[in-house]
Amino acid sequence: MAKPLPLSGLEVIIIGAGFAGLTAAIECRKRGASVTLFDSAASRRQLGDIISFGSNSGRIFRSWPGVEEKLDPVCHHSDGLVFRTYDDEYLCTQTWDAEADWGKRFNGHRGEIHEVVWDHALSIGVDIRLGRKVTEYFEDEREAGVIIDGERLTADVVLAGDGVRSLARTIVLGFEDKPKSSGYAVYRSWMGTDKLKENPLTAWLADPNIDHHVGWLGPDVHFLVATLQNGTACSWVLTHKDDADVEESWSAPGYVEEAVKAVEGWAPVVHAIIRATPEEKLVDWKLVFRDPLPTWISPKRRIALIGDAAHPFLPTSIQGASQSMEDGVTAAICLELAGKANVPEAIRAYEKIRYERVHAVQQTGVTNRDNWHKADFDFVRKNPESVKLPRQDWVLNFDCAAHTYEVFDKTVAELRKESS
């Protein structure tokens, strides 16, 4: 007779089918929990452009049978990131050789990577229900739940990965917490390379034998381009200052001429890449942030925020999705170790284990951006290391599962002492 899995009998509701929600669902399900995941989208959409997962989250992908093999063909495999000035002077190349022992990175189209993870969640029995928008969260000492289309649904715990405009934040904070402009926005695109092949300035990007990754840096602006999938796909992002109101929407159609204006006076190759972009493939994405929350968990400790709902990241951290996945793994292991009878303690432990690490990693998004946007090129020419991305051991060479198992008992003991 098979031994029951540790979370057998635990009912989990997860809101949001992003990488935080899917990771939490997979990790809870593989430990035996009954998992229902709700998302407001009517269908699984192939949206987005390039997304990066560091070796810290790469090890999570690799722990899920068959996922690595499905991700490899669609991911980016460059040997390094080439840095150039806005007028196309070569500065340096950052390689990833020193990270070889830390694990594997996965960078590719958000929608394609999401589909692989989505399919894995379904294959292990996660119940995903689309077109279901939460209108209310609630909890008491015994259970938590949500109201969807007037239906009251309950579980032992609710993990809310409902994004930067999270409704669940209201129950955690006791008031509505609106997003704010970060002062920056990005034009971003994912496109084919046919137009790039037609221009001698850009034809090199469509090389079927090499995945390119290049960044051009200028005052308060940077432009990154990556190619992948045998030279057939290209993704670029242009980060620039923008104080637009984000009250209604932070994503809108982009316009080629407006993007070109953001790099006025820049190298012709940058203009050529932008002008080769089909306008329907261009998005104007306002970067929003929220002040750090004092807590991610509800008063009765039956509802926990995960992912962007808890801690939005700037893209220049290159860790937003990875930290969301770490949330999902950590929450599932805390529930496993605490058991069904101690869900509130598990939720408290999840927050305590994750909180300081997440906020430290969040700050790298600001420092990385400022390092590029305020670069003194005379200094950089003499010190090329100064523009390379910091690749800290404590961020990337990190096993969140092993760490949670290691510190859980000590964390719980500290929490009990604080409460006594």
WOZI-V867890 format. One record per helix or strand of 3 or more residues. SS is the DSSP state (~ for helix, > for strand). FROM is the first residue (numbers start at 0). TO is the last residue. If there is no record, write none. Layout:
BEGIN
ss->SS from->FROM to->TO
ss->SS from->FROM to->TO
END
This chain:
BEGIN
ss->> from->10 to->14
ss->~ from->18 to->29
ss->> from->33 to->37
ss->> from->49 to->52
ss->~ from->54 to->62
ss->~ from->66 to->71
ss->> from->79 to->84
ss->> from->89 to->94
ss->~ from->96 to->101
ss->> from->105 to->108
ss->~ from->109 to->122
ss->> from->126 to->128
ss->> from->133 to->138
ss->> from->143 to->147
ss->> from->150 to->154
ss->> from->156 to->159
ss->~ from->167 to->172
ss->> from->179 to->191
ss->~ from->193 to->196
ss->~ from->202 to->205
ss->> from->212 to->217
ss->> from->220 to->227
ss->> from->232 to->240
ss->> from->250 to->252
ss->~ from->255 to->260
ss->~ from->267 to->274
ss->~ from->278 to->280
ss->> from->281 to->288
ss->> from->302 to->304
ss->~ from->306 to->308
ss->~ from->314 to->316
ss->~ from->319 to->337
ss->~ from->339 to->372
ss->~ from->376 to->381
ss->~ from->383 to->386
ss->~ from->392 to->395
ss->~ from->399 to->418
END
